[in-house]
């Protein structure tokens, strides 16, 4: 159990350094929304705008709509229509988003390949 705790804390430390030192300007709430959209996309079930703004655990519809606008304007999301249905807008990931997740995956791999030792006395 302690090894898993240490692994997660090392990952959290590395990601906090990444977000502090990188050009990524997303706040934790925007990242949580992007994560939810990316998970659906990864499962070949792209999320619609309507589904995204109904994620009540992440905020109100108005707040989520604003976050979607920010994610689109920053180049993390794109909208597209399904063939034959111009009313439903689906959310897709951009190359910038894929690079973002690839970087986080590299941080996770780095953390897994290195041993994390707590300083003595903690």
Backbone bond lengths (Angstrom), bond angles and torsions (degrees), N, CA, C in turn:
res aa  C-N    CA-C-N  psi(-1)  N-CA   C-N-CA  omega(-1)  CA-C   N-CA-C  phi
1 X - - - 1.450 - - 1.525 110.47 -
2 X 1.314 116.92 -42.54 1.462 120.38 -179.89 1.530 110.94 -62.17
3 X 1.334 117.09 -35.44 1.460 120.44 179.60 1.534 110.36 -64.53
4 X 1.325 116.90 -41.10 1.463 119.81 177.79 1.524 111.35 -65.82
5 X 1.318 116.25 -40.44 1.458 120.28 177.26 1.521 110.03 -61.27
6 X 1.313 116.52 -46.94 1.458 120.82 179.22 1.530 111.20 -62.32
7 X 1.320 116.89 -40.49 1.463 120.39 179.27 1.524 110.76 -61.37
8 X 1.333 115.25 -47.04 1.455 118.14 -179.10 1.530 110.70 -65.01
9 X 1.304 118.03 -43.65 1.462 120.35 -178.44 1.528 111.32 -64.35
10 X 1.315 116.93 -35.87 1.475 120.21 176.00 1.530 109.41 -65.30
11 X 1.322 117.45 -44.44 1.456 121.26 177.29 1.532 110.27 -60.14
12 X 1.330 117.56 -45.08 1.465 121.64 179.14 1.527 110.67 -60.73
13 X 1.318 116.65 -40.67 1.462 120.52 178.87 1.530 110.71 -64.37
14 X 1.325 116.54 -46.83 1.462 120.24 -179.30 1.526 111.57 -63.86
15 X 1.331 117.04 -40.40 1.472 118.46 179.57 1.525 110.94 -69.74
16 X 1.321 117.89 -34.75 1.470 118.61 178.18 1.526 110.34 -65.62
17 X 1.327 117.35 -36.22 1.465 120.85 175.68 1.526 109.78 -65.69
18 X 1.342 116.00 -43.04 1.466 120.45 178.48 1.520 110.63 -58.44
19 X 1.329 117.98 -49.07 1.460 120.51 -177.43 1.530 111.40 -68.74
20 X 1.316 117.24 -31.73 1.463 120.33 179.20 1.527 111.15 -70.46
21 X 1.338 116.51 -40.28 1.464 121.15 -171.81 1.522 114.66 -98.66
22 X 1.325 118.17 -3.60 1.465 119.42 -174.31 1.520 111.05 -100.41
23 X 1.304 114.38 178.08 1.456 122.33 176.90 1.527 111.69 -83.98
24 X 1.313 118.01 -1.60 1.468 121.54 -179.65 1.525 108.17 -71.69
25 X 1.324 115.58 121.60 1.466 119.53 -175.21 1.524 112.24 -110.50
26 X 1.315 116.91 16.83 1.454 120.45 -178.20 1.528 110.66 -77.38
27 X 1.322 115.73 137.76 1.458 119.03 175.65 1.533 108.72 -85.91
28 X 1.320 118.00 168.49 1.470 120.09 -177.29 1.527 114.25 -56.42
29 X 1.326 118.26 -35.32 1.473 120.52 179.01 1.522 111.22 -68.39
30 X 1.317 117.12 -40.37 1.460 120.80 177.20 1.528 110.34 -66.14
31 X 1.330 116.17 -39.78 1.471 120.27 178.20 1.519 110.88 -64.26
32 X 1.338 117.89 -38.43 1.468 120.96 179.26 1.527 110.43 -63.85
33 X 1.320 117.01 -40.89 1.465 120.47 177.86 1.526 110.25 -67.02
34 X 1.322 116.87 -43.73 1.464 120.83 178.03 1.526 110.55 -61.35
35 X 1.328 117.15 -40.43 1.474 120.72 177.25 1.527 111.23 -59.88
36 X 1.328 117.03 -45.36 1.470 120.95 -179.09 1.528 110.66 -62.86
37 X 1.319 116.77 -42.40 1.464 121.08 179.53 1.523 110.18 -66.76
38 X 1.326 116.58 -41.77 1.468 121.02 -179.38 1.526 111.51 -66.91
39 X 1.329 117.79 -37.96 1.463 120.15 177.85 1.525 111.11 -62.73
40 X 1.315 116.36 -43.06 1.472 119.67 177.63 1.527 109.94 -63.97
41 X 1.315 117.27 -43.63 1.466 122.42 179.18 1.530 110.27 -61.24
42 X 1.326 116.37 -42.51 1.467 121.53 -179.36 1.534 111.44 -63.99
43 X 1.311 117.14 -29.52 1.466 122.03 178.64 1.524 111.60 -88.73
44 X 1.329 116.99 16.30 1.471 123.52 -179.54 1.524 112.38 57.57
45 X 1.329 115.92 33.68 1.458 121.68 176.32 1.527 108.08 -131.80
46 X 1.341 116.64 70.26 1.465 118.65 -176.65 1.527 111.57 -52.38
47 X 1.308 115.05 140.01 1.458 121.73 -178.12 1.525 109.11 -84.67
48 X 1.300 116.10 140.00 1.462 120.15 174.52 1.529 108.47 -84.70
49 X 1.317 115.04 163.69 1.461 120.19 176.22 1.530 108.80 -59.00
50 X 1.313 116.41 -42.51 1.468 120.70 -179.87 1.533 111.20 -59.81
51 X 1.323 117.24 -43.65 1.471 120.50 178.19 1.522 110.97 -64.65
52 X 1.320 116.53 -39.80 1.468 119.93 -178.93 1.520 111.70 -64.74
53 X 1.328 117.10 -42.10 1.467 117.91 -178.50 1.523 112.41 -79.18
54 X 1.334 117.05 -1.98 1.465 119.44 175.85 1.535 111.83 -100.85
55 X 1.323 117.81 9.04 1.469 121.50 177.17 1.527 109.03 -78.75
56 X 1.302 115.96 78.03 1.459 122.51 -172.39 1.529 113.78 -58.32
57 X 1.330 117.12 -29.21 1.470 119.00 -179.95 1.532 111.89 -68.02
58 X 1.343 116.57 -15.51 1.463 120.43 -179.74 1.532 112.87 -102.06
59 X 1.329 117.55 -5.30 1.455 119.71 177.81 1.512 111.82 144.23
60 X 1.317 114.51 179.05 1.463 119.76 178.25 1.519 109.24 -74.95
61 X 1.324 115.69 165.56 1.464 120.56 -179.52 1.536 110.84 -59.15
62 X 1.325 116.54 -42.80 1.469 120.03 -179.54 1.532 111.02 -64.42
63 X 1.323 116.47 -42.01 1.463 120.62 179.15 1.520 110.88 -64.73
64 X 1.323 116.55 -43.57 1.460 120.08 -179.82 1.528 111.12 -66.94
65 X 1.327 116.65 -36.32 1.458 119.83 177.24 1.532 110.00 -62.40
66 X 1.316 116.59 -41.63 1.472 120.59 177.85 1.528 110.34 -63.99
67 X 1.332 116.74 -42.82 1.475 119.90 178.90 1.518 111.13 -63.21
68 X 1.327 117.07 -39.74 1.469 119.99 176.39 1.523 110.71 -61.40
69 X 1.315 116.58 -41.33 1.464 120.58 178.57 1.525 110.87 -61.34
70 X 1.313 116.22 -41.57 1.468 120.43 178.92 1.527 109.99 -65.59
71 X 1.325 117.10 -45.69 1.464 120.40 179.94 1.527 111.26 -61.38
72 X 1.314 117.34 -37.70 1.472 120.82 176.65 1.524 110.69 -68.65
73 X 1.312 117.15 -46.75 1.472 119.83 -176.99 1.529 112.33 -66.93
74 X 1.330 117.00 -28.31 1.462 120.98 177.60 1.530 112.50 -84.73
75 X 1.328 116.78 -2.80 1.458 120.74 175.17 1.516 115.60 86.98
76 X 1.332 117.42 18.01 1.465 120.89 179.99 1.527 112.90 -92.51
77 X 1.326 117.33 -21.08 1.465 121.05 -178.73 1.522 109.81 -134.20
78 X 1.322 114.15 151.79 1.451 120.78 170.33 1.517 107.80 -132.59
79 X 1.314 115.32 154.11 1.467 121.15 177.91 1.509 109.35 -107.48
80 X 1.318 115.08 145.20 1.459 119.87 173.87 1.518 108.81 -149.23
81 X 1.322 115.40 159.14 1.460 121.08 -179.69 1.521 109.38 -101.29
82 X 1.323 115.26 151.23 1.455 119.02 173.52 1.520 107.81 -77.44
83 X 1.299 114.78 154.05 1.456 119.44 -179.71 1.522 109.64 -62.63
84 X 1.319 116.05 126.37 1.449 120.86 178.06 1.520 114.69 86.62
85 X 1.333 118.87 -5.58 1.467 121.02 179.80 1.525 108.65 -133.17
86 X 1.299 116.23 98.27 1.470 121.04 -178.45 1.531 112.16 -82.63
87 X 1.333 117.21 -8.13 1.464 120.33 -177.37 1.516 112.33 -82.52
88 X 1.328 117.56 -35.52 1.458 121.34 -175.99 1.519 110.18 -90.50
89 X 1.325 115.93 122.32 1.458 121.42 177.66 1.527 107.96 -102.41
90 X 1.318 115.28 121.65 1.465 120.89 176.86 1.517 109.48 -96.60
91 X 1.317 115.19 153.09 1.458 121.28 -179.21 1.521 109.51 -102.25
92 X 1.305 115.83 129.45 1.454 121.29 179.55 1.517 111.16 -121.16
93 X 1.315 115.20 156.47 1.462 121.13 178.11 1.525 109.48 -87.18
94 X 1.299 115.25 147.82 1.462 121.66 179.40 1.527 109.57 -102.08
95 X 1.324 117.74 168.47 1.468 119.64 174.85 1.535 112.28 -56.16
96 X 1.323 116.87 -34.46 1.469 120.62 177.27 1.526 110.79 -61.96
97 X 1.334 116.17 -41.44 1.464 120.81 179.40 1.525 110.84 -67.05
98 X 1.316 116.34 -42.21 1.467 119.81 179.37 1.526 110.63 -63.18
99 X 1.322 117.51 -38.18 1.465 120.83 176.24 1.530 110.82 -64.99
100 X 1.323 116.03 -40.01 1.467 121.75 177.29 1.532 110.35 -58.07
101 X 1.333 117.09 -49.23 1.467 120.04 -179.32 1.528 111.58 -71.45
102 X 1.317 117.37 -32.42 1.459 120.11 175.75 1.528 110.40 -63.70
103 X 1.316 116.44 -39.43 1.470 120.75 177.51 1.524 110.59 -64.97
104 X 1.325 117.22 -44.00 1.469 119.54 177.21 1.531 110.76 -63.01
105 X 1.341 116.75 -38.01 1.462 120.03 176.24 1.519 111.59 -63.02
106 X 1.330 117.00 -38.32 1.470 120.80 177.94 1.527 110.49 -66.22
107 X 1.325 116.67 -37.70 1.466 120.04 176.91 1.524 110.03 -63.77
108 X 1.322 116.56 -42.50 1.466 120.52 177.91 1.523 110.66 -62.53
109 X 1.327 117.48 -43.46 1.472 121.20 178.59 1.515 110.48 -63.69
110 X 1.331 117.13 -40.07 1.468 120.91 177.85 1.518 110.36 -61.68
111 X 1.313 115.12 -45.07 1.464 120.05 179.90 1.518 110.63 -62.48
112 X 1.319 117.78 -40.31 1.460 121.41 -178.19 1.524 111.88 -70.55
113 X 1.337 116.36 -29.66 1.463 118.92 -176.98 1.515 112.85 -85.09
114 X 1.315 117.20 -15.10 1.468 119.30 -179.55 1.527 109.42 -110.81
115 X 1.284 115.18 149.06 1.470 118.14 178.86 1.520 108.24 -88.85
116 X 1.300 115.16 137.41 1.445 121.23 179.82 1.511 108.07 -104.16
117 X 1.302 115.36 120.29 1.464 120.32 179.12 1.509 107.75 -116.76
118 X 1.326 114.52 127.37 1.455 118.57 176.95 1.511 109.07 -72.57
119 X 1.336 116.23 143.73 1.456 118.73 174.68 1.520 110.21 -62.03
120 X 1.303 116.66 146.51 1.468 119.81 179.96 1.530 108.87 -63.16
121 X 1.312 114.20 145.07 1.446 120.46 178.53 1.514 113.90 92.08
122 X 1.373 117.47 1.99 1.472 117.86 178.07 1.502 109.33 -115.30
